[in-house]
Amino acid sequence: MFNLQSLIEKQTESYIEAVNRKRKLTYKVNKNVSWRTLKDKVVNLFIEEDSDKVLTELQKLFERYVESVRLNRKYSRTRSAFRQYKFLSC
C-alpha cells in the first residue's frame, strides 16, 4: 500500500509545483491524511470496474491536503536514563 501511496504522490507533483510557484512557502502532500484516505478507498479500487475513476479521486484528495515544509524541524529524541528496556524471552 505504501508503494501505491508513493505512486499517487508522484502523480500529484505537477499540481504541487504549481501551488509552490504561487505561494511563499513550499508545500508537500500530507502523508498521514493521504494514508488515511488510501486505506478508506483501497477496497473500492478492487471492487469497482472503473479503477481509473478511483485513482483520479485519490489523486484529487491527495492534492487537496498539502502541508508546508518547515525548515530546521529535526529534533533529536531524548531517552530517559531511568527506563529499563526488558524483553521477554521464552
The 8 nearest C-alpha neighbors of each residue, nearest first, counted from 0:
[[1, 3, 2, 4, 37, 38, 41, 5],
 [0, 2, 4, 3, 5, 34, 6, 37],
 [3, 1, 5, 0, 4, 6, 7, 8],
 [2, 4, 6, 0, 1, 5, 7, 8],
 [3, 5, 1, 7, 2, 6, 8, 0],
 [4, 6, 8, 2, 3, 7, 1, 9],
 [7, 5, 3, 9, 8, 4, 2, 10],
 [6, 8, 10, 4, 9, 5, 58, 3],
 [9, 7, 5, 11, 10, 6, 4, 12],
 [10, 8, 6, 12, 7, 11, 5, 13],
 [11, 9, 7, 8, 12, 6, 13, 58],
 [10, 12, 8, 9, 14, 13, 62, 15],
 [13, 11, 15, 9, 14, 10, 16, 8],
 [12, 14, 16, 15, 11, 17, 10, 9],
 [15, 13, 17, 11, 16, 12, 18, 62],
 [14, 16, 18, 12, 17, 13, 19, 11],
 [17, 15, 19, 13, 18, 14, 12, 20],
 [18, 16, 14, 20, 15, 19, 13, 21],
 [19, 17, 15, 16, 21, 20, 14, 22],
 [18, 20, 16, 25, 22, 17, 21, 15],
 [21, 19, 17, 18, 22, 16, 23, 25],
 [20, 22, 18, 19, 17, 23, 16, 24],
 [23, 21, 19, 24, 20, 18, 25, 26],
 [22, 24, 25, 21, 19, 20, 26, 18],
 [25, 23, 22, 67, 26, 19, 68, 69],
 [26, 24, 19, 68, 67, 23, 27, 22],
 [25, 27, 67, 66, 68, 65, 19, 24],
 [26, 28, 65, 66, 67, 29, 68, 15],
 [29, 27, 65, 30, 66, 64, 61, 62],
 [28, 30, 65, 66, 32, 31, 64, 33],
 [29, 31, 33, 32, 28, 34, 35, 4],
 [32, 30, 34, 33, 29, 35, 36, 28],
 [31, 33, 35, 34, 30, 29, 36, 64],
 [32, 34, 30, 36, 35, 31, 61, 37],
 [33, 35, 37, 31, 32, 36, 30, 38],
 [36, 34, 32, 38, 37, 33, 31, 39],
 [37, 35, 39, 33, 38, 34, 40, 32],
 [36, 38, 34, 40, 39, 35, 41, 33],
 [37, 39, 35, 36, 41, 40, 34, 42],
 [38, 40, 36, 37, 41, 35, 42, 43],
 [39, 41, 37, 43, 42, 38, 36, 44],
 [42, 40, 44, 43, 38, 37, 39, 45],
 [43, 41, 44, 40, 45, 46, 39, 38],
 [44, 42, 46, 40, 45, 41, 47, 53],
 [43, 45, 41, 42, 50, 46, 53, 47],
 [44, 46, 43, 42, 47, 41, 50, 48],
 [47, 45, 43, 44, 42, 48, 50, 49],
 [48, 46, 49, 43, 45, 44, 50, 53],
 [47, 49, 50, 46, 45, 44, 51, 52],
 [48, 50, 51, 47, 52, 53, 44, 46],
 [49, 51, 53, 52, 44, 48, 47, 54],
 [52, 50, 54, 53, 49, 55, 44, 56],
 [51, 53, 55, 50, 54, 49, 56, 57],
 [54, 52, 56, 50, 51, 55, 44, 57],
 [55, 53, 51, 57, 56, 52, 58, 50],
 [54, 56, 58, 52, 57, 53, 51, 59],
 [57, 55, 53, 59, 54, 58, 52, 60],
 [58, 56, 54, 60, 55, 59, 61, 53],
 [57, 59, 55, 61, 56, 60, 7, 54],
 [58, 60, 62, 56, 61, 57, 63, 55],
 [61, 59, 63, 57, 62, 58, 56, 64],
 [60, 62, 58, 63, 59, 64, 33, 57],
 [63, 61, 59, 60, 64, 58, 11, 65],
 [62, 64, 60, 61, 59, 65, 28, 58],
 [65, 63, 62, 61, 29, 28, 60, 66],
 [66, 64, 28, 29, 27, 26, 63, 62],
 [67, 65, 26, 27, 29, 28, 68, 64],
 [66, 68, 26, 25, 69, 27, 24, 65],
 [69, 67, 26, 25, 70, 66, 27, 24],
 [70, 68, 67, 72, 71, 24, 25, 26],
 [69, 71, 72, 68, 73, 67, 25, 24],
 [70, 72, 73, 69, 74, 68, 75, 67],
 [73, 71, 70, 74, 69, 68, 75, 67],
 [74, 72, 71, 75, 70, 76, 69, 68],
 [73, 75, 72, 76, 71, 77, 70, 69],
 [74, 76, 77, 73, 78, 72, 71, 79],
 [75, 77, 78, 74, 73, 79, 72, 80],
 [78, 76, 75, 79, 74, 80, 82, 81],
 [79, 77, 80, 76, 82, 81, 75, 83],
 [78, 80, 81, 82, 77, 83, 76, 84],
 [81, 79, 82, 78, 83, 77, 84, 76],
 [82, 80, 79, 83, 78, 84, 77, 85],
 [83, 81, 80, 79, 84, 78, 85, 77],
 [84, 82, 85, 81, 80, 79, 86, 78],
 [83, 85, 82, 86, 81, 87, 80, 79],
 [86, 84, 83, 87, 82, 88, 81, 89],
 [85, 87, 88, 84, 83, 89, 82, 81],
 [86, 88, 85, 89, 84, 83, 82, 81],
 [87, 89, 86, 85, 84, 83, 82, 81],
 [88, 87, 86, 85, 84, 83, 82, 81]]
